[in-house]
Amino acid sequence: MRKFRLLFLLAACLTLLLTGCMIDVPEDIPGEESTKPAITVDVMLQEAEGMTITGENPVRAEAGSDVSFEVEILDGYKIESIGQGAVYENGILTVPAVRFPTTVEVETRVLNDLSVTVQNNAWQGTLTSNVDLGTVKEDTEVTLSVTPAKGVIFLGYSIGASRANGGAIVSGATDYTFTATENVEIYTNYFLGSGRLVIYDSNGGKESQQYYVFADSSPFIAPNTLANKGQFTREGYVLYGYNTKPDGSGTYYGPGWSAPFPENTSSMTLYAQWMPVTEKEAFTYTVANNQVTITKYSGTHETVVIPETIDGLPVTRIAANAFLNGKFTTLYLSRNLMTVEDNAFLACRSLKTLYFCDTPSKISDASFTNCRELQKLYMLACIDPRHSTSNNGTYKMKYQRLITAEGKKMVFHAGSNVSYGIDIETIQNKLGGEYAGVNFGCNQGTPAVFYIEVAVAHMNEGDIVVLCPEYHKYQYGYNEMNTTTWQIFEGAYNAYADVDIRNYIKVFTSFASFNTNRYNVRASTYESYNKQGGEPGVSQYGEFNINHNGQTSGLIGDIKNWENKGGVGSLKMDLGLVTADYNVNMNKAIDMVLDKGGKVYISFASTLKLALTKEGQNPAIQAEFRAAVVRAFPKATVISDPGTFILDKSWFYNSYYHLSTTASKQRAELLAKDILAQFAKEK
């Protein structure tokens, strides 16, 4: 019993002790100063070697407040560590939220002597430094400055090795400031030679700056930007292109796009552009064979970026109806995708812009059924090209001529009768140098309206499009995309962003066919050009440099065959070409030129007379065909007669549309005469 009473008394005393403060100290009264007593604590700073406490020590402060000490760190020393979560900055050591009396311990050490050296070729550039290099005290701020020699381009500073030998670039600027914290060997890097340089900046990516050298010094051949093959990475983002300004306010180039150099420059810096990846929780997906298939999207994003991987596995397929009725406006299809099933994006009626990596081999227009607002296509190269060494591969230079030609432009377009049959320099001279000529001829079996719309994107008021169509439906408005078109613009994906893809059919269906075949062709590089006779396959004006004055055996055989048949072939001047429903597409393209303040002239293809049918060789039929063209395209101006360009066999070298070198100059004179006559009429 006594034991119980004793325990009770102890418990009562403890309760009184714990509650005594509440009993002795009254509550604060609003509007009056607090009557609670302030609780103060003493904080002592322990002195250390190389440190002098210049202010008060210890410091008495209210519990819970920060405590500061004035200290001086002597030359040759640095603080190694500080207790109590304290921090030191600019002579003040601060201990946060002190609640109890305490002693703050500080550890210091003597600064190390570090080795800081720079490997620099003095004949390539002059190097200066704000300190003597070699042995440098730790924490010394070092500034290096480089002045490149004349004709030399500075590539930046690297550590561990030169850039060419795998060193990591730490700065691309000529001035580089860093704090010495360890032994380091720095290399300066330079670029010499007749070529030009594209400098890539990861712009927030994991890697430092990288460099890519384009060796061709020809001013009319532009480099292609780096394909997106994982050179640049950034956690939670995908690379969607490059820009001449870090913030994206300059000129945009997608991966693999043709990027003309600024005039009179030998280097260009492009900054990586990043787009945040849509979180995996927005998708329902399945996994099979270590590959991910997205089966449903349930997010509410304005922009949807398909992840390259989910849980470390590649996203390779999008299933049918996965994005049914999606409300997003922008879509990025990532580079691991190989299959986009029909109706994958069914009825995504808000979708307007598509960033499309060129990897899928299974995709079709049906993948985007009822996506009626999808108008802008940014093609992004994520695999190596296959056609850069073919004739089709050289069309990228035609595109470059189109976008870089200065002054007023005259763009000549048709199939190969233009590609192989107009000497632009002759045209320019005959027109008195008033226009910069662009040979934008293509393959007759690709849609002329596509090329016209591309041209419009780079034309100004007063520019002229001259059409010389072959007798083929694609040249009179048929708008179906095909594998040849994809081959032609493989090195100039920019062109797809120049058009409204709603104006064409089988865009993605033809791409799938193109890409399936492309995977079976040996990979090349964008730097490989068609070289014939030691020259680029296309001149600075865009015309092929492969014409000659002798006829090939194939054409000689064809000529003999046609002569044996009475001097006629099977090529028709078909009136159905200019009374077809697809003529509306050509008229729409003509309107685009007119809306830009330009004009459209129509001439006719240079054609081997023997290849035409008997009716086609008849001047009356030719006149009838010309009249039908005038009626079909009333807003264009027909400036020629077909018969002017129906020519003798001596003009041709390997087909009934391809002229010899000499003949292409003579044909240019005939065409210039028609153009000048039209100018006179307009005046």
C-alpha positions as CSV (number, residue, x, y, z in Angstrom):
1,M,0.0,0.0,0.0
2,R,2.9,2.3,0.9
3,K,4.5,1.5,-2.4
4,F,1.4,2.4,-4.3
5,R,1.0,5.8,-2.4
6,L,4.7,6.6,-3.2
7,L,4.2,6.0,-6.9
8,F,1.0,8.1,-6.9
9,L,2.8,11.0,-5.3
10,L,5.7,10.8,-7.8
11,A,3.3,10.8,-10.7
12,A,1.5,13.9,-9.3
13,C,4.7,15.8,-8.9
14,L,5.8,14.9,-12.4
15,T,2.4,16.2,-13.7
16,L,2.9,19.5,-11.8
17,L,6.4,19.9,-13.2
18,L,5.2,19.3,-16.8
19,T,2.3,21.7,-16.5
20,G,3.9,24.3,-14.3
21,C,4.7,26.6,-17.2
22,M,1.1,26.7,-18.1
23,I,0.1,27.6,-14.6
24,D,2.9,30.2,-14.0
25,V,2.8,32.0,-17.3
26,P,-0.5,33.6,-18.4
27,E,-1.7,33.4,-22.0
28,D,-0.9,36.4,-24.3
29,I,-3.5,39.0,-24.4
30,P,-4.3,40.4,-27.9
31,G,-3.0,43.9,-28.4
32,E,-0.5,43.6,-25.5
33,E,3.1,42.6,-25.5
34,S,3.8,39.0,-24.8
35,T,4.5,38.2,-21.1
36,K,6.2,34.9,-22.0
37,P,9.9,34.9,-20.9
38,A,12.4,34.7,-23.9
39,I,14.5,31.6,-23.9
40,T,18.1,32.3,-24.9
41,V,20.9,29.9,-25.7
42,D,24.7,30.3,-26.0
43,V,26.5,29.1,-29.2
44,M,30.2,28.7,-29.2
45,L,32.3,28.5,-32.4
46,Q,35.4,26.3,-32.1
47,E,38.5,27.8,-33.6
48,A,40.5,25.9,-36.2
49,E,43.9,26.2,-37.8
50,G,43.9,28.9,-40.5
51,M,40.7,30.5,-39.2
52,T,40.3,33.6,-37.1
53,I,37.1,34.6,-35.4
54,T,36.8,38.4,-35.8
55,G,33.5,38.9,-34.2
56,E,31.7,37.9,-31.0
57,N,32.2,34.3,-29.7
58,P,30.2,32.8,-28.1
59,V,27.0,34.4,-29.4
60,R,23.8,34.5,-27.2
61,A,20.6,34.4,-29.2
62,E,16.9,33.5,-28.9
63,A,16.2,29.8,-29.2
64,G,15.1,28.9,-32.8
65,S,16.9,31.8,-34.5
66,D,19.9,31.7,-36.8
67,V,23.3,32.5,-35.3
68,S,26.1,34.2,-37.3
69,F,29.8,34.5,-36.6
70,E,32.3,36.8,-38.4
71,V,35.3,34.8,-39.4
72,E,38.4,35.1,-41.6
73,I,39.9,32.2,-43.5
74,L,43.6,32.8,-43.9
75,D,45.4,32.6,-47.2
76,G,46.3,29.0,-48.1
77,Y,43.5,27.4,-46.1
78,K,39.9,26.3,-46.8
79,I,37.0,25.0,-44.7
80,E,36.7,21.2,-45.1
81,S,33.5,20.8,-43.0
82,I,31.3,22.5,-40.5
83,G,29.0,21.0,-37.9
84,Q,25.4,21.7,-37.0
85,G,24.4,22.3,-40.6
86,A,26.2,25.6,-40.6
87,V,27.3,27.3,-43.9
88,Y,30.1,29.7,-44.7
89,E,29.9,32.5,-47.2
90,N,31.8,35.8,-47.7
91,G,33.2,35.9,-44.2
92,I,30.1,34.9,-42.3
93,L,29.5,31.5,-40.8
94,T,25.7,30.9,-40.1
95,V,24.2,28.3,-37.9
96,P,20.5,27.8,-38.7
97,A,17.7,27.5,-36.1
98,V,19.7,27.0,-32.9
99,R,17.5,25.6,-30.1
100,F,20.0,24.4,-27.5
101,P,23.4,25.6,-26.2
102,T,25.9,24.1,-28.5
103,T,29.5,24.2,-29.8
104,V,30.0,24.3,-33.6
105,E,33.1,22.4,-34.8
106,V,34.9,23.6,-37.9
107,E,37.5,21.5,-39.8
108,T,40.0,23.3,-42.1
109,R,42.9,22.2,-44.2
110,V,45.7,23.6,-46.2
111,L,45.0,24.3,-49.9
112,N,46.6,21.7,-52.2
113,D,48.9,22.5,-55.0
114,L,47.2,21.4,-58.3
115,S,48.5,20.8,-61.8
116,V,46.7,22.9,-64.4
117,T,48.1,22.6,-67.9
118,V,46.9,23.5,-71.4
119,Q,47.9,21.8,-74.6
120,N,47.7,24.4,-77.3
121,N,49.2,24.6,-80.9
122,A,50.5,28.2,-80.9
123,W,50.5,28.3,-84.7
124,Q,46.7,27.6,-84.7
125,G,45.9,30.1,-82.0
126,T,47.3,32.3,-79.2
127,L,46.5,31.3,-75.6
128,T,46.6,33.6,-72.6
129,S,45.7,33.0,-69.0
130,N,45.0,35.3,-65.9
131,V,47.4,33.1,-63.8
132,D,50.6,31.3,-64.4
133,L,49.7,27.8,-65.5
134,G,51.5,24.7,-64.2
135,T,51.2,24.6,-60.4
136,V,48.1,26.4,-59.2
137,K,46.7,26.7,-55.7
138,E,43.4,24.9,-55.2
139,D,40.2,27.1,-55.6
140,T,42.1,29.5,-57.8
141,E,39.8,31.0,-60.5
142,V,41.4,30.4,-63.9
143,T,40.4,32.2,-67.1
144,L,41.7,31.0,-70.4
145,S,41.4,33.1,-73.6
146,V,42.1,32.0,-77.2
147,T,42.6,34.1,-80.3
148,P,42.5,31.8,-83.4
149,A,44.9,32.4,-86.2
150,K,43.6,33.8,-89.4
151,G,41.5,31.2,-91.3
152,V,41.3,28.9,-88.2
153,I,38.1,28.1,-86.4
154,F,38.2,27.5,-82.6
155,L,36.3,24.4,-81.6
156,G,36.5,24.9,-77.8
157,Y,38.3,23.4,-74.8
158,S,38.2,19.7,-73.9
159,I,39.6,17.8,-71.0
160,G,41.4,14.4,-70.9
161,A,42.2,14.5,-74.6
162,S,41.6,16.5,-77.8
163,R,38.1,16.4,-79.3
164,A,39.3,14.2,-82.1
165,N,40.6,11.7,-79.6
166,G,37.5,11.5,-77.5
167,G,38.0,14.4,-75.0
168,A,35.0,15.9,-73.4
169,I,34.2,19.5,-74.5
170,V,33.8,21.8,-71.5
171,S,33.3,25.1,-73.3
172,G,32.9,26.2,-76.9
173,A,33.6,29.9,-76.1
174,T,37.0,31.4,-76.7
175,D,37.0,32.6,-73.1
176,Y,36.7,29.8,-70.4
177,T,36.6,30.4,-66.7
178,F,36.7,27.7,-64.1
179,T,37.8,27.1,-60.5
180,A,40.7,24.7,-60.0
181,T,39.6,21.8,-57.8
182,E,41.7,19.0,-59.1
183,N,44.6,18.2,-61.4
184,V,43.5,18.8,-65.0
185,E,44.9,18.9,-68.5
186,I,43.0,21.0,-70.9
187,Y,43.2,20.9,-74.7
188,T,42.4,23.6,-77.2
189,N,40.7,22.4,-80.4
190,Y,40.8,24.0,-83.8
191,F,39.4,23.4,-87.3
192,L,41.4,24.0,-90.4
193,G,40.9,23.3,-94.1
194,S,38.7,24.2,-96.9
195,G,35.5,22.8,-95.5
196,R,32.9,24.3,-93.2
197,L,31.8,23.4,-89.7
198,V,28.5,22.8,-87.9
199,I,28.8,23.1,-84.1
200,Y,26.1,21.3,-82.2
201,D,25.2,22.4,-78.7
202,S,23.3,19.9,-76.5
203,N,21.5,23.0,-75.0
204,G,20.5,21.3,-71.7
205,G,21.2,17.7,-72.7
206,K,23.4,15.4,-70.7
207,E,26.3,15.7,-73.1
208,S,28.6,18.7,-73.5
209,Q,28.9,20.4,-76.9
210,Q,29.6,18.1,-79.8
211,Y,31.0,19.0,-83.2
212,Y,30.3,17.8,-86.7
213,V,32.5,18.7,-89.6
214,F,31.1,19.0,-93.1
215,A,34.1,18.8,-95.4
216,D,32.6,20.0,-98.7
217,S,33.5,23.6,-99.3
218,S,31.2,24.2,-102.3
219,P,29.1,27.2,-101.3
220,F,25.9,25.8,-102.9
221,I,26.1,22.4,-101.1
222,A,24.6,22.6,-97.6
223,P,25.2,20.0,-94.9
224,N,22.4,17.9,-93.5
225,T,21.9,18.2,-89.8
226,L,22.7,15.2,-87.5
227,A,20.1,12.4,-87.7
228,N,18.6,11.7,-84.2
229,K,20.5,8.5,-83.4
230,G,20.9,9.1,-79.7
231,Q,23.9,11.5,-79.8
232,F,22.0,13.9,-77.6
233,T,19.9,12.8,-74.6
234,R,18.1,14.6,-71.8
235,E,16.2,12.9,-69.0
236,G,12.4,13.2,-69.6
237,Y,12.7,14.8,-73.0
238,V,13.0,13.9,-76.7
239,L,15.1,15.7,-79.3
240,Y,12.8,17.2,-81.9
241,G,15.4,19.3,-83.9
242,Y,17.9,22.1,-83.8
243,N,17.7,25.8,-83.9
244,T,20.1,28.7,-84.7
245,K,19.1,30.2,-81.3
246,P,19.2,28.4,-77.9
247,D,15.7,29.5,-77.1
248,G,14.2,28.3,-80.4
249,S,13.6,31.8,-81.7
250,G,15.9,31.4,-84.7
251,T,15.7,29.1,-87.7
252,Y,14.5,25.5,-87.0
253,Y,16.0,22.5,-88.7
254,G,14.8,19.0,-88.0
255,P,17.3,16.1,-87.8
256,G,18.6,15.3,-91.2
257,W,17.3,18.5,-92.8
258,S,19.3,20.5,-95.3
259,A,20.8,23.5,-93.4
260,P,22.3,26.2,-95.7
261,F,25.2,28.1,-94.3
262,P,24.8,31.8,-93.6
263,E,26.4,33.8,-96.4
264,N,30.2,34.2,-96.2
265,T,30.6,32.1,-93.1
266,S,32.5,28.9,-92.5
267,S,30.9,27.8,-89.2
268,M,27.4,27.6,-87.8
269,T,26.1,26.7,-84.3
270,L,22.9,24.7,-83.9
271,Y,21.3,24.2,-80.5
272,A,19.4,21.0,-79.6
273,Q,15.6,21.6,-79.1
274,W,13.8,19.5,-76.5
275,M,10.2,18.4,-76.0
276,P,9.0,16.9,-72.7
277,V,7.9,13.2,-72.9
278,T,4.4,12.4,-71.9
279,E,4.4,10.5,-68.6
280,K,3.8,6.7,-68.9
281,E,0.8,6.9,-66.6
282,A,-1.1,8.5,-69.5
283,F,-0.9,5.3,-71.4
284,T,-2.2,1.7,-71.2
285,Y,0.3,-0.7,-72.7
286,T,1.3,-4.3,-73.1
287,V,4.7,-5.9,-73.2
288,A,5.7,-8.8,-75.5
289,N,9.1,-9.9,-76.5
290,N,10.6,-7.1,-74.5
291,Q,8.8,-4.5,-76.6
292,V,6.0,-2.2,-75.6
293,T,2.7,-1.7,-77.5
294,I,0.6,1.3,-76.5
295,T,-3.1,0.3,-76.5
296,K,-4.8,3.3,-75.0
297,Y,-4.2,7.0,-74.2
298,S,-6.2,8.6,-71.4
299,G,-4.4,11.9,-70.9
300,T,-5.5,15.5,-71.5
301,H,-2.3,16.9,-72.9
302,E,-2.1,19.6,-75.6
303,T,1.0,17.9,-76.9
304,V,1.5,14.2,-76.8
305,V,5.1,12.8,-77.0
306,I,5.2,9.0,-77.4
307,P,8.0,7.8,-75.0
308,E,11.0,6.1,-76.7
309,T,11.0,3.6,-73.8
310,I,8.7,2.6,-71.0
311,D,10.3,0.9,-68.0
312,G,13.5,0.5,-70.1
313,L,11.8,-1.3,-73.0
314,P,11.4,0.3,-76.4
315,V,8.0,1.5,-77.5
316,T,7.6,-0.1,-81.0
317,R,3.9,-0.3,-81.7
318,I,0.7,1.8,-81.4
319,A,-2.4,-0.3,-81.6
320,A,-5.7,0.4,-83.4
321,N,-8.0,2.9,-81.6
322,A,-5.3,3.6,-79.0
323,F,-5.8,7.4,-79.4
324,L,-9.5,7.3,-80.4
325,N,-11.0,10.8,-80.3
326,G,-7.8,12.3,-78.8
327,K,-8.1,16.1,-78.1
328,F,-4.4,17.0,-78.5
329,T,-3.1,19.3,-81.2
330,T,0.5,18.2,-81.5
331,L,1.9,14.7,-81.7
332,Y,5.5,13.3,-81.6
333,L,6.0,9.8,-82.9
334,S,9.3,8.6,-81.3
335,R,12.2,6.9,-83.1
336,N,11.7,3.3,-81.7
337,L,8.3,3.0,-83.3
338,M,8.1,0.5,-86.1
339,T,4.3,-0.1,-86.5
340,V,1.4,2.3,-86.3
341,E,-1.7,0.3,-86.9
342,D,-4.7,1.5,-89.0
343,N,-7.1,3.7,-86.9
344,A,-4.4,4.2,-84.2
345,F,-5.3,7.9,-84.2
346,L,-8.9,7.6,-85.4
347,A,-10.9,10.8,-85.2
348,C,-8.2,12.9,-83.5
349,R,-10.0,16.0,-84.9
350,S,-7.8,18.5,-83.1
351,L,-4.5,17.1,-84.3
352,K,-2.7,19.7,-86.5
353,T,1.0,19.1,-86.2
354,L,3.0,15.8,-86.4
355,Y,6.6,15.3,-85.6
356,F,7.4,12.0,-87.3
357,C,10.7,10.0,-86.9
358,D,11.4,8.2,-90.2
359,T,11.6,4.7,-88.6
360,P,8.2,2.9,-89.1
361,S,7.8,0.4,-91.9
362,K,4.1,-0.2,-91.1
363,I,2.0,2.9,-91.2
364,S,-0.7,4.2,-93.6
365,D,-3.0,7.1,-94.1
366,A,-5.6,4.9,-92.4
367,S,-3.6,5.3,-89.2
368,F,-4.9,8.9,-89.2
369,T,-8.5,8.3,-90.3
370,N,-10.7,11.4,-89.8
371,C,-7.7,13.5,-88.6
372,R,-9.0,16.3,-90.9
373,E,-6.9,19.1,-89.4
374,L,-3.6,17.3,-89.7
375,Q,-1.8,19.7,-92.0
376,K,1.8,20.2,-90.8
377,L,4.3,17.3,-91.1
378,Y,7.8,17.6,-89.6
379,M,9.9,14.7,-90.9
380,L,12.8,13.8,-88.6
381,A,15.7,11.7,-89.8
382,C,16.5,8.9,-87.3
383,I,18.1,6.4,-89.6
384,D,20.8,6.7,-92.2
385,P,19.8,7.7,-95.8
386,R,20.0,5.2,-98.7
387,H,19.6,7.4,-101.7
388,S,22.2,10.2,-101.2
389,T,24.5,8.7,-103.9
390,S,21.7,8.2,-106.4
391,N,20.4,10.7,-109.0
392,N,17.3,11.1,-106.8
393,G,19.6,11.9,-103.8
394,T,21.0,15.0,-105.6
395,Y,17.6,16.7,-105.5
396,K,18.5,18.0,-102.1
397,M,20.8,20.5,-103.9
398,K,17.8,21.6,-106.0
399,Y,16.0,22.4,-102.8
400,Q,19.0,24.3,-101.5
401,R,19.1,26.3,-104.6
402,L,15.4,27.1,-104.2
403,I,15.8,28.4,-100.7
404,T,19.1,30.2,-101.1
405,A,18.8,31.9,-104.5
406,E,19.0,35.7,-104.0
407,G,16.9,38.3,-105.6
408,K,13.9,37.6,-107.9
409,K,13.5,33.9,-108.6
410,M,12.4,32.0,-111.7
411,V,11.6,28.4,-110.8
412,F,11.5,25.9,-113.6
413,H,9.5,22.8,-112.9
414,A,8.5,19.6,-114.6
415,G,9.9,16.1,-114.9
416,S,13.2,15.1,-116.2
417,N,12.8,17.2,-119.4
418,V,13.6,20.1,-117.1
419,S,16.2,18.3,-114.9
420,Y,18.1,17.2,-117.9
421,G,17.1,19.8,-120.4
422,I,17.4,23.4,-119.4
423,D,20.7,25.2,-119.0
424,I,19.9,27.8,-116.3
425,E,23.0,29.9,-116.9
426,T,21.9,30.5,-120.5
427,I,18.4,31.4,-119.3
428,Q,19.7,33.9,-116.8
429,N,22.0,35.5,-119.4
430,K,19.2,35.8,-122.0
431,L,17.0,37.4,-119.4
432,G,19.6,40.0,-118.6
433,G,20.4,38.6,-115.1
434,E,17.1,39.9,-113.8
435,Y,16.1,36.5,-112.3
436,A,18.0,33.9,-110.3
437,G,17.1,30.6,-112.1
438,V,16.2,27.5,-110.2
439,N,16.1,24.1,-111.9
440,F,13.5,22.4,-109.8
441,G,12.8,19.6,-112.2
442,C,11.9,16.2,-110.8
443,N,10.7,12.8,-112.0
444,Q,7.7,12.9,-114.2
445,G,6.0,10.3,-112.0
446,T,5.9,12.5,-108.9
447,P,3.2,15.1,-108.2
448,A,4.1,18.5,-109.7
449,V,1.7,20.2,-107.4
450,F,3.8,19.1,-104.4
451,Y,6.9,20.8,-105.9
452,I,5.0,24.0,-106.7
453,E,3.7,24.2,-103.2
454,V,7.2,23.7,-101.8
455,A,8.4,26.5,-104.2
456,V,5.7,28.8,-103.0
457,A,7.0,28.6,-99.4
458,H,10.3,30.2,-100.6
459,M,9.0,32.7,-103.2
460,N,8.3,36.4,-103.0
461,E,6.2,38.9,-104.9
462,G,7.4,39.1,-108.5
463,D,8.8,35.6,-108.7
464,I,7.8,33.3,-111.5
465,V,7.1,29.6,-111.8
466,V,7.7,28.2,-115.3
467,L,6.0,24.8,-115.9
468,C,7.1,22.5,-118.8
469,P,5.0,19.4,-118.0
470,E,5.6,16.0,-119.7
471,Y,2.5,14.2,-120.9
472,H,1.8,12.4,-117.7
473,K,-1.0,12.7,-115.1
474,Y,1.4,13.6,-112.2
475,Q,2.4,16.6,-114.2
476,Y,-1.1,17.9,-114.6
477,G,-2.4,17.8,-111.0
478,Y,-2.5,14.1,-109.8
479,N,-1.7,14.4,-106.1
480,E,-0.7,10.9,-105.0
481,M,2.6,10.7,-103.1
482,N,4.8,7.7,-104.0
483,T,8.1,6.1,-103.1
484,T,10.0,8.1,-105.7
485,T,8.9,11.4,-104.1
486,W,10.2,10.1,-100.7
487,Q,13.5,9.1,-102.4
488,I,13.9,12.6,-103.9
489,F,13.4,14.4,-100.6
490,E,15.2,12.0,-98.4
491,G,17.9,14.5,-98.0
492,A,15.6,17.5,-97.9
493,Y,12.9,16.6,-95.4
494,N,12.4,20.3,-94.9
495,A,10.1,20.2,-97.9
496,Y,7.4,18.3,-96.1
497,A,7.1,21.1,-93.6
498,D,6.6,23.6,-96.5
499,V,3.3,22.1,-97.6
500,D,-0.2,21.3,-96.2
501,I,-0.2,17.5,-96.3
502,R,-4.0,17.5,-96.6
503,N,-3.5,18.4,-100.2
504,Y,-2.0,14.9,-101.0
505,I,-3.1,11.3,-100.8
506,K,-1.2,8.2,-99.7
507,V,1.4,10.3,-97.8
508,F,2.0,7.7,-95.0
509,T,1.1,4.7,-97.1
510,S,3.7,5.6,-99.6
511,F,6.2,6.3,-96.8
512,A,5.7,2.8,-95.5
513,S,6.5,1.3,-98.9
514,F,9.5,3.5,-99.2
515,N,10.8,2.7,-95.8
516,T,10.3,-1.0,-96.1
517,N,12.5,-1.0,-99.2
518,R,14.9,1.4,-97.6
519,Y,15.7,-1.0,-94.8
520,N,16.9,-3.5,-97.5
521,V,19.3,-1.0,-99.1
522,R,22.8,-0.5,-97.8
523,A,23.0,2.6,-95.5
524,S,24.9,5.6,-96.7
525,T,25.5,9.0,-95.2
526,Y,24.2,12.5,-95.9
527,E,27.7,13.5,-96.8
528,S,27.8,11.1,-99.8
529,Y,27.0,12.9,-103.0
530,N,26.5,11.7,-106.5
531,K,29.9,12.4,-108.1
532,Q,30.1,12.1,-111.9
533,G,33.2,13.2,-113.7
534,G,34.6,14.4,-110.3
535,E,31.8,17.0,-110.0
536,P,28.6,17.1,-107.9
537,G,25.8,15.4,-109.7
538,V,23.8,18.7,-109.7
539,S,25.2,22.2,-110.5
540,Q,24.7,25.3,-108.4
541,Y,21.5,26.0,-110.4
542,G,20.0,22.6,-109.7
543,E,20.5,21.0,-113.1
544,F,22.3,17.7,-113.6
545,N,25.9,17.7,-114.7
546,I,25.7,14.4,-116.5
547,N,24.5,15.4,-120.0
548,H,26.7,14.8,-123.0
549,N,26.6,15.1,-126.7
550,G,26.7,11.5,-127.7
551,Q,23.6,9.2,-127.7
552,T,23.5,6.1,-125.5
553,S,23.0,2.7,-127.1
554,G,19.6,2.4,-125.6
555,L,18.3,5.5,-127.2
556,I,19.9,4.6,-130.5
557,G,18.0,1.3,-130.4
558,D,14.7,3.0,-129.6
559,I,15.2,5.5,-132.4
560,K,15.8,2.7,-134.9
561,N,12.7,0.9,-133.6
562,W,10.6,4.0,-134.1
563,E,12.0,4.7,-137.5
564,N,11.2,1.1,-138.5
565,K,7.6,1.8,-137.5
566,G,7.3,4.7,-139.8
567,G,8.8,7.3,-137.5
568,V,6.2,7.1,-134.8
569,G,6.1,6.0,-131.2
570,S,3.5,5.4,-128.5
571,L,3.8,8.6,-126.5
572,K,0.4,10.3,-126.5
573,M,-0.5,14.0,-126.3
574,D,-3.7,13.0,-124.5
575,L,-6.4,15.6,-124.1
576,G,-7.7,13.6,-121.1
577,L,-4.7,15.0,-119.1
578,V,-6.2,18.4,-119.2
579,T,-9.9,17.5,-118.7
580,A,-9.4,15.3,-115.6
581,D,-10.7,15.9,-112.1
582,Y,-7.2,16.2,-110.7
583,N,-6.7,19.4,-112.7
584,V,-8.3,21.1,-109.8
585,N,-5.2,20.4,-107.7
586,M,-3.0,22.1,-110.3
587,N,-5.3,25.1,-110.3
588,K,-5.1,25.2,-106.5
589,A,-1.3,25.2,-106.7
590,I,-1.4,28.0,-109.3
591,D,-3.6,30.0,-106.9
592,M,-0.9,29.6,-104.2
593,V,1.7,31.2,-106.5
594,L,-0.7,34.1,-107.4
595,D,-1.6,34.6,-103.7
596,K,2.2,35.1,-103.0
597,G,2.3,37.8,-105.7
598,G,4.0,35.6,-108.3
599,K,3.1,34.4,-111.8
600,V,2.8,31.0,-113.5
601,Y,3.9,30.5,-117.1
602,I,3.2,27.3,-118.9
603,S,5.5,26.0,-121.7
604,F,5.9,22.4,-122.9
605,A,8.3,19.5,-122.5
606,S,11.2,19.0,-124.8
607,T,10.1,15.8,-126.5
608,L,11.7,13.5,-129.2
609,K,9.4,13.7,-132.2
610,L,9.9,10.0,-133.1
611,A,8.6,9.0,-129.7
612,L,5.2,10.6,-130.3
613,T,2.2,9.0,-131.9
614,K,1.2,10.1,-135.4
615,E,-1.5,12.2,-133.9
616,G,0.9,13.9,-131.5
617,Q,3.2,14.9,-134.4
618,N,0.3,16.6,-136.1
619,P,0.4,20.5,-135.7
620,A,-3.4,20.6,-135.5
621,I,-3.5,18.2,-132.6
622,Q,-0.7,20.2,-130.9
623,A,-2.7,23.4,-131.3
624,E,-5.8,21.6,-129.9
625,F,-3.8,20.4,-126.9
626,R,-2.4,23.9,-126.3
627,A,-6.0,25.4,-126.4
628,A,-7.1,22.7,-123.9
629,V,-4.3,23.7,-121.5
630,V,-5.4,27.3,-121.7
631,R,-8.9,26.3,-120.8
632,A,-7.9,23.9,-118.0
633,F,-5.6,26.4,-116.2
634,P,-7.1,29.9,-116.9
635,K,-5.1,31.7,-114.2
636,A,-1.7,30.6,-115.7
637,T,-0.3,32.0,-118.9
638,V,0.6,29.7,-121.7
639,I,3.7,31.2,-123.3
640,S,4.8,28.5,-125.8
641,D,3.5,26.2,-128.5
642,P,4.1,22.4,-128.0
643,G,5.6,22.2,-131.5
644,T,8.4,24.5,-130.6
645,F,9.8,21.8,-128.2
646,I,9.0,18.7,-130.3
647,L,12.6,18.1,-131.5
648,D,14.7,16.1,-133.8
649,K,16.6,13.0,-132.6
650,S,20.0,14.9,-132.7
651,W,18.9,16.9,-129.6
652,F,18.7,13.9,-127.2
653,Y,21.2,11.6,-125.5
654,N,19.5,8.8,-123.5
655,S,15.7,9.2,-123.5
656,Y,13.0,11.0,-125.4
657,Y,12.9,13.7,-122.7
658,H,16.7,14.1,-121.9
659,L,18.6,16.6,-123.9
660,S,22.4,16.7,-124.5
661,T,24.6,19.4,-123.1
662,T,24.6,21.4,-126.3
663,A,20.8,20.9,-126.8
664,S,20.0,22.0,-123.3
665,K,21.6,25.3,-124.0
666,Q,19.7,25.6,-127.3
667,R,16.4,24.7,-125.6
668,A,17.1,27.3,-123.0
669,E,17.4,29.9,-125.7
670,L,14.1,28.9,-127.2
671,L,12.4,29.0,-123.8
672,A,14.0,32.4,-123.0
673,K,12.6,33.8,-126.3
674,D,9.1,32.8,-125.2
675,I,9.6,34.3,-121.8
676,L,10.9,37.6,-123.2
677,A,7.9,37.7,-125.6
678,Q,5.6,37.3,-122.7
679,F,7.4,40.1,-120.8
680,A,6.9,42.4,-123.8
681,K,3.2,41.6,-123.8
682,E,2.9,42.4,-120.1
683,K,4.6,45.7,-120.5
